[in-house]
Amino acid sequence: MTDAILVLTTLPTADGAAEVAKAVVEEKLAACANILPALRSIYRWEGKVQDENEVLVLLKTRQAQYERLEARILELHPYDVPEILAIPIEGGHRTYLDWVASETA
């Protein structure tokens, strides 16, 4: 078992995604960020169906850092209600998970 989690968030631009990713990694709130471009999101917002291009950011961290990470994403994020999801990591390469833990201590 591990206390590692995967946190997902979407942003409207690659530059905005890189800004958030760099900030949270520099602040040791996440050990690593992966930025996946060319995401198309279709969702309902304020009564209308939206169809937008977005960028997905995957952040690896520990459960103990989640609240601070979420607060920082909210500070940096341009959306009124950003997507921020935390997914527990059930297992993985122990050396990698140890690295995530050490980088977010």
C-alpha positions as CSV (number, residue, x, y, z in Angstrom):
1,M,0.0,0.0,0.0
2,T,1.1,3.6,-0.7
3,D,0.0,7.1,0.2
4,A,0.8,8.3,-3.3
5,I,-2.0,9.9,-5.3
6,L,-2.5,11.0,-8.9
7,V,-4.1,14.5,-9.1
8,L,-5.6,15.6,-12.4
9,T,-6.5,19.1,-13.5
10,T,-7.3,20.6,-16.9
11,L,-6.2,24.1,-18.1
12,P,-7.1,26.1,-21.2
13,T,-3.5,26.4,-22.5
14,A,-0.2,24.6,-22.6
15,D,1.5,27.7,-21.2
16,G,-0.9,27.9,-18.3
17,A,-0.5,24.1,-17.6
18,A,3.3,24.5,-17.6
19,E,3.0,27.5,-15.2
20,V,0.9,25.5,-12.7
21,A,3.1,22.3,-13.1
22,K,6.3,24.2,-12.5
23,A,5.0,26.0,-9.5
24,V,3.7,23.0,-7.7
25,V,6.9,20.9,-8.5
26,E,9.1,23.8,-7.4
27,E,7.1,24.1,-4.1
28,K,7.4,20.3,-3.5
29,L,3.6,19.9,-3.6
30,A,4.1,17.4,-6.4
31,A,7.1,15.3,-7.4
32,C,6.3,15.2,-11.1
33,A,3.9,16.7,-13.6
34,N,2.9,15.3,-17.0
35,I,1.3,17.7,-19.5
36,L,-0.9,16.1,-22.2
37,P,-1.9,18.6,-24.9
38,A,-4.8,18.4,-27.4
39,L,-7.6,17.3,-25.0
40,R,-11.1,18.1,-26.1
41,S,-13.6,18.5,-23.3
42,I,-17.4,18.5,-23.8
43,Y,-19.3,19.5,-20.7
44,R,-22.4,21.4,-19.5
45,W,-21.7,24.8,-17.9
46,E,-24.2,27.4,-16.9
47,G,-27.0,25.5,-18.8
48,K,-25.1,25.3,-22.1
49,V,-23.1,22.4,-23.6
50,Q,-19.5,23.6,-24.1
51,D,-16.9,22.1,-26.5
52,E,-13.4,23.3,-25.6
53,N,-9.8,22.5,-26.2
54,E,-7.9,21.9,-22.9
55,V,-4.6,20.6,-21.6
56,L,-4.5,17.8,-19.0
57,V,-2.0,17.9,-16.2
58,L,-1.2,14.7,-14.2
59,L,0.5,15.4,-10.9
60,K,2.1,12.7,-8.6
61,T,2.1,13.5,-4.9
62,R,1.2,12.1,-1.5
63,Q,-2.2,12.2,0.2
64,A,-0.6,14.4,3.0
65,Q,0.1,17.1,0.4
66,Y,-3.3,17.1,-1.3
67,E,-4.9,20.0,0.6
68,R,-2.0,22.3,0.0
69,L,-1.7,21.2,-3.6
70,E,-5.4,21.8,-4.2
71,A,-5.2,25.2,-2.6
72,R,-2.2,26.2,-4.8
73,I,-3.9,24.9,-8.0
74,L,-7.0,27.0,-7.1
75,E,-4.7,30.1,-6.6
76,L,-3.1,29.7,-10.0
77,H,-6.1,28.4,-12.0
78,P,-8.1,30.7,-14.3
79,Y,-11.4,28.8,-14.1
80,D,-14.1,29.6,-11.5
81,V,-14.6,25.9,-10.9
82,P,-11.5,23.9,-12.1
83,E,-11.4,20.2,-12.4
84,I,-9.2,18.8,-9.6
85,L,-9.5,15.1,-9.0
86,A,-7.4,12.9,-6.7
87,I,-7.0,9.2,-7.5
88,P,-5.4,6.9,-5.0
89,I,-2.5,4.9,-6.3
90,E,-3.0,1.3,-5.2
91,G,0.5,0.1,-6.2
92,G,3.5,0.7,-8.4
93,H,7.2,0.5,-8.8
94,R,8.4,0.9,-5.2
95,T,11.5,2.9,-6.1
96,Y,9.4,5.4,-8.0
97,L,6.9,5.7,-5.2
98,D,9.7,6.2,-2.7
99,W,11.0,9.0,-5.0
100,V,7.5,10.6,-5.1
101,A,7.5,10.5,-1.3
102,S,10.9,12.0,-0.9
103,E,10.3,14.8,-3.4
104,T,7.1,15.8,-1.6
105,A,8.3,15.6,1.9
